[in-house]
Amino acid sequence: MVAPDLSAQAPVQTLEGILTVVWGDPLPGGTGGEARYLLTLPDARTVSLQLAGQEGIAVGSFGRRVIVTGRAIPNQAVTSDVPSAGIFDVESITPSRLEDFFTPNAVTGTRRVIYLLAKFSDDTAVPHPPSFFTNLNNPDTPPAGEVFPSTLNGFFKKTSYNQFFWIGDAGGVGGVDAPGGWLTLPNPKSFYAPCGSSSSCANLSAITTDAMALGRAQGINFKNYDNINIVLSNDLDCCAYGGGYFSAVDNKVYGMTWEPPWGQNAVVYAHEMGHSIGLPHSGWVYYAYDSPWDVMSSPVSIRPVACGSYVSRNSGNTLTLFCGEPGDGYIATHKATLGWIPLANQVTVNPSGAATVTLDANALSLTSSIKMIKICLIGFTCTGSTARYFTVEARVRGLGSASQFDNGIPGEGIIIHDVRIDRPAISGACFFNSQSGWAVPIDSTPGDYSGAPTCSAGGRPFPNYALFNAQWTVGQTYTNSAFGLIVSVLSRSGSTFVVSVLDAAAPAITTHPTNQTIESGQTASLSVVASGGAPFAYQWYRGPTGVTTNPMGASAGGMSSTFTTPPSTTTAKYWVRVSNAAGSTDSNAATVTVTFTDNTITAGATVIKVVHLIELRSRVDALRTRFGLGPYGWTDASLVRGVTTIKAVHVTELRAALLAAYMAAAASSPGFTDPTLTAGVSVRSVHIDELRNAVHLLEGR
């Protein structure tokens, strides 16, 4: 028995509040994870939003006031993170102010962050002293005495092309700088996160409320900060968390992270603090976190060193902590969203457009060089909450400090992303976390990784796993026939690549060739007009649309937009196939009708002449030959104008010869007036007209 959909029974409601998103990311190699979409109401209650396709739009509304329409879900278990207002099944999300909807704020200049050190009540030891966090955050390079290989400002300054960095403080006992060490939460780890490493259950609201209350009691004014990084003494559940948090006490949205000891390093913070400034995940073509090209998908850690230890309450073991250097940076899509790639360093290719661009490597310093190509698509907007477009960027490694934070990527070349702002959640056995990312990399060797049921690299040697070989190198071309997109890597010189882009829509025929009537022996001029991505190729054919057995050669003019038929003695159909790099479209067939003598025969006025019979015999024999029959044996084989008497047998034979051609062509036979003509009875104009019409019809097949 299927349980009833309780949400459908509840009335539609409209709620207004601040929308925040929190992503939970497991220990690398682990399982579990989630994305939480929360709406804080004006009365400070929090509603958990259950989305179905609005994930990308929710991310675009991160930290903003929105109007949400949907239905409350009664009688469902409410997570401990949202104890007061339950779960809301969302039907739509709209901005409270239109100008606020998906207009990302540039993350430039400086932002202040406090590392709020919070120890569970049942922990006696802590993984690091307060100075560890300010040393990890503030300097561009690690200070003397610290073992970690790189710092957060080293990462954010270089990744943002020196347009953004953090001013960090530690917070604990004694207030800012935590001279008295870590704060002690009022409850043990089991109270805040009772589950283990394979699932998510952390009560982030309780942790945040308790930790901030302790901080305020020590004199910390959180309103001085943009971000609060809550640093914990032990495991949460499966995950480290990053995103946003609305404090009703401060009436302010904070960027937030919640880090267990294993996440207290530059690599994990680069990911979670990316969430805290509004970045979603990326990748997830084959399995969760499958893209090594973006620290927001699979954070690659290089140069790892042991930097501490702790006794894990999830495993019961003493675990060594490792601090490494982010090895895969942020993708260009995310950098552009954050305002780090100015428009002057982007090239936009409009629909049906083309460009050849010299791209500089993503990790290298920002000069006048181009860092990203944005390819707009016909049928989609290129900006806003429903935008869909492609991006192209260059990635290199191995240049020391010049390519730092890309030195861990698996290869070098061009990376192409399919970006869809309103992309719905990706689901399935391989995606244990709900995905709300915009950018999906294009695999340069699709089919080399099967995905489910293994859903992991599975020990496969390079390049046979996931997106580790998504780079496009010199001589390779990506073609997307659905969007009419062709991206070719033409050459490379050092850290720059020359890339050509053709954004060509498949042809659409705006003017089809039209029917024509000509006299025997004349020609007809036919033409077609197409729109879409030029250049176009044309191929004309004789016959009905779609029949390609009789192409018109180039020497006959059959490969241009205008085609002149050869001199014609029989009626025929012609059509044209228009092609470009994106595909092809077939025109309607135009009928070129070849007239007979006395093309209009008027009953009682037109005299039936020998020439009428001669013409019909010629064209009927041509049809018989076309459909595999021999010439007919006519009575009075030679008809002489002014001499031969027109007889009923002449018409009877024309009918028989033509009906045989119809049968050979597997066509439905025509009917005739006076099916049996008697010798000596006059041949009437209707008999000639019917034969002519039947000839035209079969000739046009």
C-alpha positions as CSV (number, residue, x, y, z in Angstrom):
1,M,0.0,0.0,0.0
2,V,1.4,3.4,-1.0
3,A,1.3,6.0,1.8
4,P,-0.7,9.1,1.0
5,D,1.1,12.3,0.0
6,L,0.3,14.3,3.1
7,S,1.8,17.5,1.7
8,A,-0.9,17.5,-1.0
9,Q,-3.6,17.5,1.7
10,A,-2.3,20.6,3.4
11,P,-3.4,24.1,2.1
12,V,-1.0,26.1,0.0
13,Q,0.8,28.7,2.1
14,T,3.2,31.6,1.4
15,L,6.1,32.2,3.7
16,E,8.6,35.1,3.6
17,G,12.0,35.0,5.3
18,I,15.8,34.7,4.9
19,L,16.9,31.7,2.8
20,T,20.2,30.0,3.8
21,V,21.9,26.8,2.5
22,V,24.2,24.5,4.3
23,W,26.2,21.7,2.7
24,G,27.5,18.7,4.6
25,D,30.6,17.1,3.1
26,P,32.0,13.8,4.3
27,L,35.6,13.0,5.2
28,P,37.4,12.4,1.8
29,G,36.7,8.8,0.9
30,G,33.8,8.6,3.3
31,T,30.0,8.5,2.7
32,G,27.1,10.5,3.8
33,G,26.4,14.2,3.4
34,E,23.5,16.4,2.6
35,A,22.4,19.9,1.6
36,R,20.0,21.7,4.0
37,Y,17.8,24.5,2.7
38,L,16.5,26.7,5.5
39,L,14.1,29.6,5.7
40,T,14.2,31.8,8.8
41,L,10.9,33.5,9.5
42,P,10.4,37.0,10.9
43,D,9.5,35.5,14.3
44,A,13.0,33.7,14.3
45,R,11.5,30.2,13.7
46,T,13.3,28.1,11.1
47,V,11.6,26.1,8.4
48,S,13.3,23.2,6.6
49,L,12.6,23.5,2.9
50,Q,12.0,20.3,0.9
51,L,12.9,21.1,-2.7
52,A,12.1,19.4,-6.0
53,G,14.0,21.1,-8.8
54,Q,14.5,24.5,-7.1
55,E,17.9,23.7,-5.7
56,G,19.9,25.9,-8.2
57,I,17.5,28.7,-7.7
58,A,17.8,28.4,-3.9
59,V,21.6,28.7,-4.2
60,G,21.1,31.8,-6.3
61,S,19.0,33.2,-3.4
62,F,21.6,32.4,-0.7
63,G,21.4,34.7,2.3
64,R,18.5,36.8,0.8
65,R,14.9,37.5,1.6
66,V,12.6,35.4,-0.5
67,I,8.9,34.4,-0.8
68,V,8.3,30.6,-0.7
69,T,5.1,29.0,-1.8
70,G,4.2,25.4,-0.9
71,R,2.6,23.2,1.7
72,A,3.5,22.2,5.2
73,I,4.2,18.5,5.6
74,P,2.4,17.3,8.7
75,N,3.2,14.3,10.9
76,Q,6.8,14.0,9.7
77,A,9.8,13.7,11.9
78,V,11.3,17.1,12.2
79,T,15.1,17.2,12.4
80,S,16.6,18.6,15.6
81,D,18.1,21.4,13.5
82,V,14.6,22.9,12.9
83,P,12.6,22.0,16.0
84,S,10.0,24.8,15.9
85,A,8.5,25.2,12.4
86,G,8.7,21.8,10.6
87,I,9.2,20.9,7.0
88,F,7.8,22.8,4.0
89,D,7.3,21.2,0.6
90,V,8.3,24.0,-1.8
91,E,6.5,24.7,-5.1
92,S,8.1,28.0,-5.9
93,I,10.8,30.5,-4.7
94,T,10.6,34.1,-5.7
95,P,12.6,37.2,-4.5
96,S,11.1,39.6,-2.1
97,R,12.6,42.2,-4.3
98,L,13.1,41.4,-8.0
99,E,16.4,43.1,-8.2
100,D,17.7,40.7,-5.5
101,F,17.1,37.5,-7.5
102,F,20.3,35.9,-8.7
103,T,22.4,39.0,-8.8
104,P,25.4,37.6,-7.0
105,N,27.3,40.1,-4.9
106,A,31.0,40.3,-5.8
107,V,33.1,38.8,-3.1
108,T,36.0,41.3,-3.3
109,G,38.1,43.4,-0.8
110,T,38.3,41.9,2.7
111,R,35.9,40.0,4.9
112,R,36.4,39.4,8.6
113,V,36.1,35.8,10.0
114,I,36.3,34.6,13.5
115,Y,37.3,31.0,14.3
116,L,35.1,30.3,17.3
117,L,36.8,27.5,19.3
118,A,34.2,25.2,20.8
119,K,35.0,22.1,22.8
120,F,32.4,19.4,23.6
121,S,31.9,19.0,27.3
122,D,33.2,15.5,27.3
123,D,36.5,16.4,25.6
124,T,39.6,17.2,27.6
125,A,42.0,17.7,24.7
126,V,41.8,20.0,21.7
127,P,43.5,19.4,18.3
128,H,45.2,22.9,18.0
129,P,46.0,26.0,19.9
130,P,44.2,29.3,19.0
131,S,47.3,30.6,17.2
132,F,47.1,27.7,14.7
133,F,43.9,29.2,13.2
134,T,45.1,32.7,12.8
135,N,48.4,31.4,11.4
136,L,46.4,29.2,9.0
137,N,44.2,32.1,7.9
138,N,46.1,35.4,7.9
139,P,49.5,35.3,6.3
140,D,50.2,34.7,2.7
141,T,52.7,31.9,3.5
142,P,53.0,29.8,6.7
143,P,54.8,31.6,9.5
144,A,57.9,30.1,11.1
145,G,57.2,27.2,13.4
146,E,54.0,26.0,11.5
147,V,54.2,22.8,9.5
148,F,51.3,23.2,7.1
149,P,52.4,23.9,3.5
150,S,50.0,26.8,2.6
151,T,47.5,29.2,4.2
152,L,44.0,30.2,3.4
153,N,44.9,33.8,2.4
154,G,47.6,32.3,0.2
155,F,44.8,30.4,-1.5
156,F,42.1,33.1,-1.6
157,K,44.4,35.9,-2.7
158,K,45.9,33.9,-5.5
159,T,42.7,32.3,-6.6
160,S,40.9,35.7,-6.6
161,Y,43.8,37.3,-8.5
162,N,44.5,39.4,-5.4
163,Q,41.0,40.8,-5.2
164,F,39.8,39.1,-2.0
165,F,41.2,37.9,1.3
166,W,40.2,37.3,4.9
167,I,41.1,39.1,8.2
168,G,40.9,36.3,10.8
169,D,40.6,36.2,14.5
170,A,40.4,33.3,17.0
171,G,37.6,33.5,19.6
172,G,37.4,31.6,22.8
173,V,37.8,32.1,26.6
174,G,38.8,35.7,27.2
175,G,37.2,36.8,23.9
176,V,39.1,37.7,20.7
177,D,42.5,35.9,20.4
178,A,41.2,33.3,23.0
179,P,43.9,34.0,25.6
180,G,42.2,31.4,27.8
181,G,41.8,28.8,25.2
182,W,38.7,27.0,23.9
183,L,35.2,27.5,25.0
184,T,33.4,24.5,26.5
185,L,30.0,23.7,25.2
186,P,27.3,22.8,27.7
187,N,26.7,19.3,26.3
188,P,28.8,16.3,25.0
189,K,29.3,15.4,21.4
190,S,26.6,12.7,21.7
191,F,24.0,15.5,22.4
192,Y,24.9,17.6,19.3
193,A,25.7,14.7,16.9
194,P,24.5,11.3,18.1
195,C,25.2,9.4,14.9
196,G,28.5,8.2,13.5
197,S,30.5,8.7,10.4
198,S,28.2,7.2,7.8
199,S,25.2,9.5,8.2
200,S,24.3,13.1,9.0
201,C,22.5,14.3,12.1
202,A,24.4,17.2,13.5
203,N,22.3,19.8,15.2
204,L,24.1,22.7,13.8
205,S,21.5,25.2,15.2
206,A,22.1,24.0,18.8
207,I,25.9,24.1,18.3
208,T,25.8,27.6,16.8
209,T,23.4,28.9,19.4
210,D,25.4,27.6,22.3
211,A,28.8,28.5,20.9
212,M,27.8,32.1,20.0
213,A,26.1,32.5,23.5
214,L,29.4,31.5,25.1
215,G,31.3,33.8,22.8
216,R,29.0,36.8,23.6
217,A,29.6,36.1,27.3
218,Q,33.3,36.5,26.7
219,G,32.7,39.9,25.1
220,I,32.8,38.9,21.4
221,N,30.7,41.1,19.1
222,F,29.9,38.9,16.2
223,K,28.4,41.8,14.3
224,N,32.0,42.8,13.6
225,Y,32.4,39.7,11.4
226,D,31.1,38.4,8.1
227,N,32.0,34.8,8.7
228,I,31.9,32.6,11.8
229,N,34.0,29.4,11.5
230,I,32.9,27.1,14.4
231,V,35.9,25.0,15.3
232,L,35.0,21.7,17.1
233,S,37.2,19.5,19.3
234,N,35.8,16.2,17.9
235,D,33.7,14.6,15.2
236,L,30.3,15.8,14.2
237,D,28.8,13.0,12.2
238,C,29.8,12.1,8.7
239,C,30.7,15.6,7.8
240,A,32.2,19.1,7.8
241,Y,29.7,21.8,7.0
242,G,29.7,25.1,5.2
243,G,27.1,27.6,4.1
244,G,25.0,30.3,5.7
245,Y,23.3,31.0,9.0
246,F,20.8,33.7,10.0
247,S,21.2,34.9,13.6
248,A,18.0,36.2,14.9
249,V,19.9,37.7,17.9
250,D,22.1,39.8,15.6
251,N,19.5,40.1,12.8
252,K,22.3,39.2,10.4
253,V,23.2,36.5,7.9
254,Y,26.7,35.0,8.5
255,G,28.8,32.8,6.3
256,M,29.4,29.8,8.4
257,T,31.5,26.6,8.6
258,W,31.4,23.9,11.2
259,E,34.7,21.9,11.2
260,P,35.6,18.7,13.0
261,P,39.4,18.2,13.6
262,W,39.9,16.4,10.3
263,G,38.6,19.4,8.4
264,Q,40.8,22.0,10.1
265,N,43.2,22.5,7.3
266,A,43.5,24.7,4.2
267,V,42.1,22.1,1.8
268,V,38.8,21.5,3.6
269,Y,38.4,25.2,4.6
270,A,38.9,26.2,0.9
271,H,35.8,24.0,0.1
272,E,33.6,24.9,3.1
273,M,34.5,28.6,3.1
274,G,33.6,28.5,-0.6
275,H,30.1,27.4,0.5
276,S,30.1,30.2,3.1
277,I,30.4,32.8,0.3
278,G,27.7,31.1,-1.8
279,L,29.4,28.6,-4.0
280,P,27.6,25.3,-4.6
281,H,29.3,22.0,-5.6
282,S,30.3,21.2,-9.2
283,G,30.9,18.1,-11.1
284,W,28.9,15.0,-10.2
285,V,28.7,13.3,-13.6
286,Y,29.5,9.8,-12.4
287,Y,29.5,9.9,-8.6
288,A,29.5,12.5,-5.8
289,Y,32.6,14.7,-5.8
290,D,33.9,13.3,-9.1
291,S,35.6,16.4,-10.5
292,P,39.3,17.0,-9.5
293,W,39.2,20.3,-11.4
294,D,37.4,22.2,-8.6
295,V,38.0,22.4,-4.9
296,M,34.2,22.7,-4.6
297,S,33.8,19.2,-6.0
298,S,36.8,16.9,-5.1
299,P,39.3,18.8,-3.0
300,V,42.8,17.6,-4.1
301,S,45.3,17.7,-1.3
302,I,49.0,17.9,-2.2
303,R,52.1,18.2,0.0
304,P,50.3,16.8,3.0
305,V,52.1,16.8,6.4
306,A,51.1,15.5,9.8
307,C,49.9,18.5,11.9
308,G,48.3,17.0,15.0
309,S,46.0,14.2,16.3
310,Y,42.8,13.6,18.2
311,V,40.9,10.7,19.6
312,S,37.9,10.2,17.3
313,R,34.6,9.6,19.2
314,N,33.1,8.2,16.0
315,S,35.8,5.5,15.6
316,G,37.3,5.3,19.1
317,N,40.8,5.5,17.5
318,T,43.6,8.1,17.7
319,L,43.7,9.7,14.3
320,T,46.6,11.6,12.8
321,L,45.6,15.0,11.3
322,F,47.1,16.0,8.0
323,C,47.4,19.5,6.6
324,G,47.9,19.9,2.9
325,E,47.7,22.5,0.1
326,P,44.7,22.8,-2.2
327,G,45.7,21.3,-5.5
328,D,42.8,22.1,-7.8
329,G,41.6,25.7,-7.2
330,Y,38.2,27.1,-8.2
331,I,36.8,26.7,-11.7
332,A,36.3,29.8,-13.9
333,T,32.5,29.6,-13.6
334,H,32.8,30.1,-9.8
335,K,35.5,32.8,-10.1
336,A,33.2,34.8,-12.5
337,T,30.3,34.4,-10.2
338,L,32.3,35.9,-7.3
339,G,33.4,38.8,-9.5
340,W,37.0,37.6,-9.8
341,I,37.1,37.5,-13.6
342,P,36.3,41.0,-14.9
343,L,34.3,41.2,-18.1
344,A,37.4,42.5,-19.8
345,N,39.0,39.1,-19.2
346,Q,36.0,37.2,-20.6
347,V,34.9,36.5,-24.1
348,T,31.2,36.0,-24.7
349,V,30.1,34.1,-27.8
350,N,26.5,34.9,-28.6
351,P,24.1,32.4,-30.2
352,S,25.0,31.6,-33.8
353,G,28.3,33.3,-33.2
354,A,32.0,32.3,-33.5
355,A,35.3,33.3,-32.0
356,T,38.9,32.3,-31.9
357,V,40.4,33.1,-28.5
358,T,43.7,32.8,-26.8
359,L,43.1,31.6,-23.3
360,D,45.5,32.0,-20.4
361,A,45.7,29.4,-17.7
362,N,43.2,29.8,-14.8
363,A,45.8,29.7,-12.0
364,L,48.2,32.3,-13.5
365,S,48.0,36.0,-12.6
366,L,45.3,38.2,-14.0
367,T,46.7,40.6,-16.6
368,S,45.0,41.6,-19.8
369,S,44.7,38.0,-20.8
370,I,41.4,36.1,-21.4
371,K,40.6,33.7,-18.6
372,M,37.1,32.4,-19.6
373,I,34.9,32.0,-22.7
374,K,31.2,32.1,-22.0
375,I,29.1,30.5,-24.8
376,C,25.4,31.5,-24.9
377,L,22.9,29.1,-26.4
378,I,19.9,29.7,-28.6
379,G,16.7,29.1,-26.6
380,F,18.3,30.0,-23.2
381,T,19.0,33.1,-21.4
382,C,22.7,33.7,-20.6
383,T,22.1,35.5,-17.3
384,G,19.7,35.2,-14.4
385,S,18.0,32.4,-12.5
386,T,17.3,30.3,-15.5
387,A,20.5,30.8,-17.4
388,R,22.2,28.0,-19.3
389,Y,25.5,28.4,-21.1
390,F,28.9,26.7,-21.5
391,T,32.2,27.9,-20.2
392,V,35.7,27.2,-21.4
393,E,38.9,27.7,-19.4
394,A,42.6,26.6,-19.5
395,R,44.4,24.7,-16.8
396,V,48.1,24.0,-16.4
397,R,50.3,22.7,-13.6
398,G,53.9,22.2,-12.7
399,L,55.0,25.9,-12.8
400,G,55.8,26.1,-9.1
401,S,54.3,29.1,-7.4
402,A,53.0,30.5,-10.8
403,S,50.5,27.6,-11.0
404,Q,50.1,27.1,-7.3
405,F,46.6,25.7,-6.3
406,D,46.4,24.0,-9.7
407,N,49.5,21.9,-9.2
408,G,47.4,18.9,-8.1
409,I,45.1,18.7,-11.2
410,P,45.5,15.4,-13.1
411,G,46.4,16.9,-16.5
412,E,46.7,20.0,-18.6
413,G,44.4,21.4,-21.3
414,I,41.0,23.0,-21.8
415,I,38.1,22.3,-19.4
416,I,34.5,22.8,-20.7
417,H,31.6,23.1,-18.3
418,D,27.9,22.9,-19.0
419,V,26.4,25.5,-16.6
420,R,22.7,25.5,-15.7
421,I,21.7,27.8,-12.9
422,D,18.4,26.1,-12.3
423,R,19.8,22.6,-12.6
424,P,17.7,20.3,-10.4
425,A,19.2,17.9,-7.9
426,I,21.2,15.0,-9.3
427,S,20.0,11.8,-7.7
428,G,20.7,8.1,-7.9
429,A,22.8,5.4,-6.3
430,C,26.1,7.2,-6.9
431,F,25.0,10.5,-5.5
432,F,24.7,10.1,-1.7
433,N,24.6,13.9,-1.2
434,S,21.9,16.1,-2.8
435,Q,23.6,18.1,-5.5
436,S,22.7,21.7,-6.2
437,G,25.6,22.6,-8.4
438,W,25.5,24.7,-11.6
439,A,28.6,23.5,-13.5
440,V,29.1,19.9,-14.8
441,P,32.4,19.2,-16.6
442,I,32.3,17.7,-20.1
443,D,34.2,14.4,-20.2
444,S,36.6,14.3,-23.1
445,T,36.5,10.5,-23.2
446,P,32.9,9.6,-22.3
447,G,32.2,5.9,-21.8
448,D,35.5,5.0,-20.1
449,Y,33.8,5.0,-16.7
450,S,30.7,3.0,-16.1
451,G,29.5,4.8,-12.9
452,A,27.0,2.7,-10.9
453,P,27.2,0.4,-9.1
454,T,30.7,1.0,-8.0
455,C,30.3,4.8,-7.8
456,S,34.0,5.4,-7.1
457,A,37.4,5.4,-8.8
458,G,37.6,1.8,-7.8
459,G,41.4,1.5,-8.2
460,R,41.3,2.0,-12.0
461,P,44.5,3.3,-13.5
462,F,44.6,6.7,-15.3
463,P,42.8,7.6,-17.4
464,N,40.0,5.1,-16.8
465,Y,38.3,6.8,-13.9
466,A,35.7,9.5,-13.8
467,L,36.6,13.1,-14.8
468,F,40.4,12.9,-14.2
469,N,40.8,13.0,-18.0
470,A,38.3,15.7,-18.8
471,Q,40.9,17.9,-20.3
472,W,40.7,18.7,-24.0
473,T,44.2,18.9,-25.6
474,V,45.6,20.3,-28.9
475,G,43.9,18.7,-31.9
476,Q,40.8,17.7,-30.0
477,T,37.3,19.0,-30.8
478,Y,34.1,18.9,-28.7
479,T,30.9,18.8,-30.6
480,N,27.5,19.1,-29.1
481,S,24.9,18.6,-31.8
482,A,22.0,19.4,-29.5
483,F,23.2,22.9,-28.9
484,G,25.1,23.3,-32.2
485,L,28.3,23.8,-30.3
486,I,31.8,23.1,-31.5
487,V,34.9,23.9,-29.4
488,S,38.3,23.1,-30.9
489,V,41.7,23.3,-29.3
490,L,43.9,24.6,-32.1
491,S,47.3,25.1,-30.5
492,R,49.2,25.7,-27.3
493,S,52.1,28.0,-26.4
494,G,53.3,27.7,-22.8
495,S,50.4,28.4,-20.5
496,T,48.1,29.7,-23.3
497,F,45.8,27.8,-25.6
498,V,44.2,29.0,-28.8
499,V,40.6,27.8,-28.9
500,S,38.0,28.2,-31.6
501,V,34.3,28.3,-30.8
502,L,31.3,27.9,-33.1
503,D,28.0,28.3,-31.4
504,A,25.8,27.3,-34.3
505,A,22.1,26.5,-34.1
506,A,20.9,23.8,-36.5
507,P,19.4,25.4,-39.7
508,A,15.8,26.5,-39.7
509,I,14.3,27.0,-43.1
510,T,12.4,30.3,-43.2
511,T,11.6,30.2,-47.0
512,H,10.9,26.9,-48.7
513,P,11.2,26.3,-52.4
514,T,7.9,26.9,-54.1
515,N,5.9,25.1,-56.8
516,Q,6.5,26.1,-60.4
517,T,4.8,25.4,-63.8
518,I,6.9,25.4,-67.0
519,E,6.4,24.3,-70.6
520,S,8.1,21.2,-71.9
521,G,11.9,21.8,-72.4
522,Q,12.1,24.8,-70.1
523,T,13.9,25.1,-66.7
524,A,12.7,26.3,-63.3
525,S,14.6,28.3,-60.7
526,L,14.2,27.2,-57.1
527,S,15.6,28.8,-53.9
528,V,15.7,28.3,-50.2
529,V,16.4,30.7,-47.3
530,A,17.7,29.4,-43.9
531,S,18.5,30.8,-40.5
532,G,20.8,29.5,-37.8
533,G,24.6,29.2,-37.6
534,A,26.3,30.0,-40.8
535,P,28.0,28.8,-42.9
536,F,25.5,26.5,-44.6
537,A,25.9,23.7,-47.0
538,Y,23.2,22.9,-49.5
539,Q,22.3,19.7,-51.4
540,W,19.3,19.5,-53.8
541,Y,17.6,16.3,-54.6
542,R,15.0,15.2,-57.2
543,G,12.1,13.4,-55.6
544,P,9.9,13.7,-52.4
545,T,11.4,15.2,-49.3
546,G,13.8,12.8,-47.6
547,V,14.5,10.6,-50.6
548,T,18.2,11.0,-51.4
549,T,18.6,8.6,-54.3
550,N,18.8,11.4,-56.9
551,P,21.2,14.1,-55.8
552,M,21.8,17.1,-58.0
553,G,25.6,17.4,-58.6
554,A,27.6,20.6,-58.1
555,S,28.1,20.9,-61.9
556,A,24.3,21.1,-62.2
557,G,24.1,23.8,-59.5
558,G,22.7,21.4,-56.9
559,M,24.9,22.6,-54.0
560,S,23.9,26.3,-53.5
561,S,20.9,28.1,-52.1
562,T,19.5,28.6,-55.6
563,F,19.0,25.7,-58.0
564,T,18.0,25.7,-61.7
565,T,16.5,22.5,-62.9
566,P,17.6,20.9,-66.1
567,P,15.3,21.4,-69.1
568,S,12.3,19.3,-68.2
569,T,9.8,17.2,-70.2
570,T,8.2,15.6,-67.2
571,T,6.8,16.8,-63.9
572,A,9.1,16.3,-61.0
573,K,9.6,17.3,-57.3
574,Y,12.8,18.9,-55.9
575,W,13.9,19.6,-52.3
576,V,17.0,20.7,-50.5
577,R,18.9,19.7,-47.4
578,V,20.5,22.6,-45.6
579,S,23.3,21.7,-43.2
580,N,25.8,23.3,-40.8
581,A,28.1,22.2,-38.0
582,A,25.1,21.7,-35.7
583,G,23.0,19.5,-38.0
584,S,20.7,19.6,-41.0
585,T,17.1,20.4,-42.0
586,D,15.1,19.3,-45.0
587,S,12.9,21.6,-47.0
588,N,9.5,20.9,-48.3
589,A,9.4,19.5,-51.8
590,A,8.5,21.9,-54.7
591,T,6.7,20.4,-57.6
592,V,7.8,21.6,-61.1
593,T,4.9,20.8,-63.3
594,V,5.6,20.5,-67.1
595,T,2.5,21.5,-69.0
596,F,0.9,19.8,-72.0
597,T,-0.2,21.4,-75.3
598,D,-3.5,23.1,-74.7
599,N,-2.9,22.9,-71.0
600,T,-6.5,23.8,-70.3
601,I,-8.9,21.6,-72.2
602,T,-12.4,22.9,-72.1
603,A,-15.3,20.6,-72.6
604,G,-17.3,21.4,-75.7
605,A,-14.7,23.9,-76.9
606,T,-11.3,22.3,-77.2
607,V,-10.7,19.9,-80.1
608,I,-8.9,16.7,-79.1
609,K,-5.8,16.5,-81.2
610,V,-3.3,13.9,-82.2
611,V,-0.6,16.0,-80.4
612,H,-2.4,15.4,-77.1
613,L,-2.0,11.6,-77.6
614,I,1.6,11.9,-78.7
615,E,2.6,13.8,-75.6
616,L,0.8,11.4,-73.3
617,R,2.4,8.4,-75.0
618,S,5.9,9.9,-74.5
619,R,5.4,10.6,-70.9
620,V,3.7,7.3,-70.1
621,D,6.6,5.4,-71.7
622,A,9.0,7.5,-69.6
623,L,7.1,6.5,-66.5
624,R,7.2,2.8,-67.5
625,T,10.9,3.0,-68.0
626,R,11.4,4.7,-64.7
627,F,9.5,2.0,-62.9
628,G,11.1,-1.0,-64.7
629,L,8.7,-1.6,-67.5
630,G,9.3,-1.7,-71.3
631,P,7.7,0.6,-73.9
632,Y,4.1,-0.2,-74.6
633,G,3.0,-1.6,-78.0
634,W,0.7,1.0,-79.3
635,T,-1.9,0.6,-81.9
636,D,-1.0,3.0,-84.7
637,A,2.5,3.3,-83.5
638,S,3.0,6.4,-85.5
639,L,0.5,9.1,-85.0
640,V,0.5,11.7,-87.7
641,R,-1.0,15.2,-87.2
642,G,-3.8,15.8,-89.6
643,V,-3.8,12.2,-90.8
644,T,-4.4,9.8,-87.9
645,T,-8.0,9.5,-86.7
646,I,-8.3,9.6,-82.9
647,K,-9.8,6.4,-81.7
648,A,-11.2,5.0,-78.4
649,V,-8.4,2.3,-78.5
650,H,-5.8,5.0,-78.2
651,V,-7.2,6.2,-75.0
652,T,-7.8,2.7,-73.7
653,E,-4.2,1.8,-74.4
654,L,-2.9,4.9,-72.6
655,R,-5.0,4.0,-69.6
656,A,-3.6,0.4,-69.6
657,A,0.0,1.4,-70.0
658,L,-0.3,4.0,-67.3
659,L,-2.1,1.7,-64.8
660,A,0.8,-0.9,-65.3
661,A,3.3,1.9,-64.3
662,Y,1.2,2.7,-61.3
663,M,1.2,-1.0,-60.3
664,A,5.0,-1.2,-60.7
665,A,5.4,2.0,-58.6
666,A,3.2,0.4,-55.9
667,A,0.9,3.4,-56.1
668,S,-2.9,3.5,-55.8
669,S,-4.4,3.3,-59.2
670,P,-6.5,6.3,-60.5
671,G,-10.1,5.9,-61.6
672,F,-11.4,7.0,-65.0
673,T,-14.7,8.3,-66.4
674,D,-16.3,5.9,-68.8
675,P,-14.1,2.9,-67.7
676,T,-15.0,1.1,-71.0
677,L,-14.7,3.0,-74.2
678,T,-16.5,1.6,-77.2
679,A,-15.1,1.9,-80.7
680,G,-16.7,4.7,-82.6
681,V,-17.6,6.6,-79.5
682,S,-16.1,10.1,-79.4
683,V,-13.0,10.6,-77.1
684,R,-14.0,13.4,-74.7
685,S,-11.9,16.1,-73.1
686,V,-12.4,14.6,-69.6
687,H,-10.6,11.4,-70.8
688,I,-7.6,13.5,-71.8
689,D,-7.6,15.6,-68.6
690,E,-7.8,12.5,-66.4
691,L,-4.8,10.9,-68.1
692,R,-2.8,14.1,-67.8
693,N,-3.6,14.5,-64.1
694,A,-2.7,10.8,-63.4
695,V,0.6,11.3,-65.3
696,H,1.5,14.5,-63.3
697,L,0.7,12.6,-60.0
698,L,3.0,9.7,-60.8
699,E,5.7,11.8,-62.2
700,G,5.8,13.8,-58.9
701,R,6.5,10.7,-56.7
